[in-house]
Amino acid sequence: MLTEKERKILELRRKGLRQIEIAKKLKISQPAVSSFESNAIKKITEAHATLDFIKNIGLKPEDLHVKKR
């Protein structure tokens, strides 16, 4: 799951802002922006890989929900 900061940074990148601009807007360093962005992309990539695996073994994501007792 993406953190609020990771989501915000991806939203701002989608709008065309550069990392340095995002850093100034969020009052954090540019290396921090880079780290948040990298972590978000890694999480998204891993989620896609997991969904691909689930589909390849013949399941649907909704098949994986644990039923509450």
C-alpha positions, 0 to 999 in steps of 0.5 A: 500500500502506498503512503500518503506522501508516495501518492502525493509525489506520484500525483505531482509527477503526473502533473509534470512537476520535477522532483526539485519542484515537488521538494520545494512544494512539500518542504522536503529534500529532493533526495527524499522525493526521489526515495519516495518516488522509487519506493512507490514505483517498486510497490506498484511493480510488485503489486502488478507482478503479484496480480499477474501471478494470481491470474496465471494460476487461475485465480481472481483477486477476489478469490483471495479475500479471507472470510471473517468469522 
